[in-house]
Amino acid sequence: MKVNNPVDRYHVKITSRERVLDIGGGNHPLKRADVVVDKYEADNTHRGGNLTFYKHQKFINADGTHLPFNDKEFDYVNCCHVAEHVPDPARFFDEIARVGKRGYLEVPSLIGEFLAPKASHTWVSLEVDNKLVMMKKSDLGIDKAQLDFGKLFLAHMSDNFLAYKILIHQYPDLFTVRQQWKEKIEYQINPTDEYTINLFKNPWQEDVIRERFKAKSKFKDTLEVGTTFLKLFTGKIGRSLISNR
């Protein structure tokens, strides 16, 4: 079941004693992971660079739908930007929950896929009633060639504009669906109910927008922007000092 919606995979609590698995770490594995699994050792079609893992990590070449681990072998399972690639996400989610007691799951959102589409992505996602809902891109007609603003939003803006970083930190749902789960992952693949289908296929009306991106009071909004600015600014200074050393 869903526990919460962290900002990202770095805003979760994992104790030093917990055994951690990263599924599909690719070229950017979770450093805290003890074991990293990836289906492709040499093929970079589904990732942004060569396969990478740290010296302390054990690498295992395996398919995420057939993991070579015992039930609940891991205390925590991290899986970021993998499920949108797999042919059978239902089986994939069940397998993740089988080997892990709890974990973190992240996939591109419907909005994110429109702004930064990837040919290697089969599915688009939304969270509806605390469930991760996925629909095939081909059923929505967005698997065809379309304008790709990924380099603008995911690279240029993210690297160079503090205001944009604050926006994404405050509203991560713009680009991704993120859930921290426990015991099992609650999902729905290719929904059939009219309400959910409309979320994927029709323009969002004002009531939907207000519900999915709830407005905050000016005081709360200002306070959160200021807090986020301090976190990002101090973090940048800290990283700069470390790199200089």
N, C-alpha and C positions, 0 to 999 in steps of 0.2 A: 504494500500500500504506500501511497505517497506520504512523505514526512513533511517536506517543505520545498520551496523553490529557491535554491541558493543563487547568488549572482553568477557564480561560475564554479569550476571544480576546485578552485583554491580557497573558496569560502565554505569549506566543510571541515568538520572535526574528525580526525582520525588519530587514535592514540598510537604511541610508539610500540605497543605490544600487539597491535592488530596486524594480521597478515593480509596484504593488499594485492589485488590482481588488476592489471590494466589490460582491457580487451581492445585490440586495434590501436595500440599506441602510435604506430606508424613512425613518422619523423618527429613527433613531439610527445613522447610518453610522459606519464605522470611520474615525477622523480620519486615520490613516496612509495611507488609500487615495488613489491618484492619480485613479482613475476609479470612478464609482459607477453601477451599472445598476439600474434598477427598471422593472417592467412597468407599474405603475400610477402615473400622475402626479397624478391628482386623487382617486382612489378609495381611501379609508382602510379599506375592509372588512378587509384582510389585515394591518393595522398599527395601532399605538396612537396615531398622530397624523399630522400633515401631513408630506409628503415634505420632507426636509431634506438639505442637503449644504453643505460648507464652500467658501469662496471659491477655495481652491487646487485644488478637485476638478472634474473634467469629468464632467458628468452625461449619460448616454445612456439614452433610453427604449427598452428592448428586453426580449424574452422570454428567460428563462434557458435555455430549451431550444433557442434559436436565437440565439446570441451573435454580434454582428458583429465578431469579432476573428479574427486568424490563429492557427494552432496555436502553443501555448506562447508567446503574446505577452506574458504576464504571469509574473513570477517568483513571485508569491504571490497567492492568491485567498481572500478571506474570504467566508464565507456562513453567516449566523446566522439560524436560525428562519425559513427559507424553504421548505426541502424538504418540510415537512409540509403545505404548501399546494398543491403542484404536482400536476397530474393524472398525470404520467408521471415519477416520480422517477428511474427508471433512465436515461432519456434526459437528464434534468437533470444527474445525476452525471457521465455520460460527457462532456457538454458542458463542465462545469466543468473536468474533467481535461484536456480537449482544449486549452483556452485557457491553462491554468496549469501551471506546473512543480511547484508544491506549494501547500499551503494549509491552511485551518482550516475545519471544518464543525461546526455545532452545531444540534441539533434537540431538541424536548421528549422526555423519556423516557416510557415507559409509565406510570410512577408519577406523573410530572409532569402528564400529561394527565388522569389520574383526579382529581388534586387541583385542577387549574386547567384544566378543559376549555374548548376554544375551538371554536365552531361552524364557524369558517373552516378548521380543521385537518382534513385528509382522512386523515392517516397518524399512527400511533404507532410508536415506535422503541425498540430495545434494541441493545446491542452483544453479539454472540455470536461467539466464536472470532475476535475482532479485525475482524469484519465489521459494518457498519451494517445492521441488519435492520429492515425496515419492513413493517407490516401495516395494512390498511385498517381504520379505526375502525368502519365499517359492518359488517365481518365479525365484529367483537368485540361488537357491540351497545352500544358506548359513544358512538355518535353521537346517541343519544337525549338528551332533556333530563335533566340530573342536577345535583346540588348542585355549585356552583362556589365553591371556597375560594381562588380566585386573589387576591382583594383582601386576604385574611388573610395568605397565605403570601408572595405576590410583592410586596405593597405594605406593609401594616402591620407585619408581623413583620420584613421586610427593612429597613425604614426606622428601626425603633425598638428593636430588641433585638440587642445585641451577641452574646449567646450563640447566637442564631439565625444570625447572619452567620458565626460561627465554624463552626457545624455545616455550613452550606452550602459554605463554603470547604474544609472537611475532607472532605465527602462530596457533591461536586457531582453525582454520579451519581443522587442522589435525584430531581432534577428534569430533568436534561438528559443527552444523549449527546453527547460532544465528541471529535473526532478531528483530529489534525494528520496530513495525508497527503502522500505524495510520489509523483509519476508517475501514479498512478491511484487512484480511490476504490473500495474493495472493498465490495460491498453485496449484499443479498439482499432481493428484494421479494416479499411474500406467500409466506413459507416453506412448504415442504411436508413437511419432516421432523418427526416426532412430538415430538422433544425441544424444538425451537424453538417449535412451535405451542403446546405445553404452557406454555412460559414466558409466552406472551401470554394464553392462555385459562383457565388453571387457577390456583388459589391456590398461592403459593410455599410449598413445604415447607422445613423447617429446613436441609436440605442445600443447597438452592438459595440460600437467604438467606445462609448462611455462605460459599458460594462467591462470590457476587456482592458481598457486603459483608464482606470478610475482617476478622476481629477483630485488633486490635493489642495488643501488650503494654501494661501500664499505664504503664510508663516512656515508651515511644514515643508513646503517645496523649497523655500529659501534656506531653511535650516539643513535640509538634506543635501542640497547643492553645495553649501559651504562645507559640510562634513566630507562629502565626496572629494571636493577640491583639495582639502587638506590631506586626505589619504593619498590621492594621486600625486600631489606635489611633493609631500615628504617621501613617498615611495620612490619617486624619480630622483630626488636628491640623494637618497640612500644608495640607490643602484649606481648613481654617478660616482659617489665616493668610493664604493667598493671597486668599480672598474678602474678608477684612477689609482687605487692602491695596487 
